[in-house]
Amino acid sequence: MSEKVIEWVKTIVISVIIALVITTFIRPTLVMEYSMYPTIEQYDYLMINKVAYKLGEPKFGDIVVFTSELLRENGEKKQLIKRVIGIPGDTIEIKDGITYRNGEVLDEPYINGGVTSGALEPTTIKEGELFVMGDNRPNSIDSRREDVGMVPIDTVVGKVMIRLYPFNKIGFVE
């Protein structure tokens, strides 16, 4: 009988260790907004790589989750999911529905509607900051707005890696 108990204890301990390791490196996230449509849709279930930026820096085109200064109804800071458009040293400009990065027109086949609303004078991204936008530009609270602005890199929770749901779209998120 004691041999069975030892086996159960081993199984439980190993399971707890595996769960701790997994939650240290990844985090599941349910998307509740439309700001990344059509790349990511409302109710998509994603896995976020929490250590991606402990080993490196965010890159242009990465889709990231970060903690903003915006508040939820319960007073907690709201986490947003957006695409990195500018990294430190880049100059971003938006005019006539077109986004420019370092003076060159961005090819953005992933955005909803094909144009970027609003205007932005040439703005150089400072060290330690990111310029982010949602793929659904008309319905995205992002760096174009003063209440979000430039995103401090240290507020980035992680990089979106895998979509787990809906099942017909399981796979890596580009």
PECORHU-V152902 format. One record per backbone hydrogen bond with DSSP energy under -1.0 kcal/mol. NH is the residue of the N-H (numbers start at 1). CO is the residue of the C=O. E is the energy in kcal/mol with one decimal. If there is no record, write none. Layout:
NH|CO|E, NH|CO|E
This chain:
5|1|-1.6, 6|2|-2.2, 7|3|-2.0, 8|4|-2.4, 9|5|-2.6, 10|6|-2.6, 11|7|-2.4, 12|8|-2.5, 13|9|-2.8, 14|10|-2.8, 15|11|-2.3, 16|12|-2.4, 17|13|-2.4, 18|14|-2.6, 19|15|-2.4, 20|16|-2.4, 21|17|-2.4, 22|18|-2.6, 23|19|-2.5, 24|20|-1.3, 25|21|-1.3, 26|22|-2.7, 27|48|-1.8, 29|46|-2.7, 31|44|-2.6, 37|34|-1.7, 39|36|-1.0, 40|36|-2.0, 43|31|-3.2, 44|41|-2.0, 45|165|-2.1, 46|29|-3.4, 47|162|-2.8, 48|27|-2.7, 49|159|-3.2, 50|25|-2.5, 54|51|-1.4, 55|51|-1.1, 61|84|-3.2, 62|59|-2.1, 64|82|-2.9, 65|158|-2.3, 66|80|-2.3, 67|155|-2.2, 68|78|-2.8, 72|76|-3.2, 75|72|-1.9, 78|70|-3.3, 80|66|-2.5, 82|64|-2.3, 83|133|-2.7, 84|62|-3.2, 85|131|-2.9, 86|131|-2.2, 89|125|-3.0, 90|87|-2.6, 92|123|-2.9, 93|100|-2.1, 94|120|-2.1, 95|98|-2.2, 98|95|-1.8, 100|93|-3.5, 101|104|-2.8, 102|91|-3.4, 104|101|-1.7, 106|99|-2.8, 111|108|-1.5, 112|135|-2.8, 116|97|-1.9, 120|94|-2.7, 123|92|-2.6, 125|90|-3.1, 129|126|-1.6, 130|151|-1.6, 131|86|-2.5, 133|83|-2.2, 136|35|-2.7, 137|135|-1.2, 139|136|-2.2, 143|132|-2.3, 145|142|-2.3, 148|145|-1.3, 149|145|-3.0, 151|130|-2.9, 153|128|-2.7, 155|152|-2.4, 156|153|-1.8, 157|65|-2.7, 158|65|-1.4, 159|49|-1.9, 160|63|-3.1, 161|47|-2.5, 162|47|-1.3, 163|171|-3.2, 164|45|-3.4, 165|45|-1.3, 169|166|-2.2, 170|167|-1.2, 171|163|-1.9, 173|161|-2.5
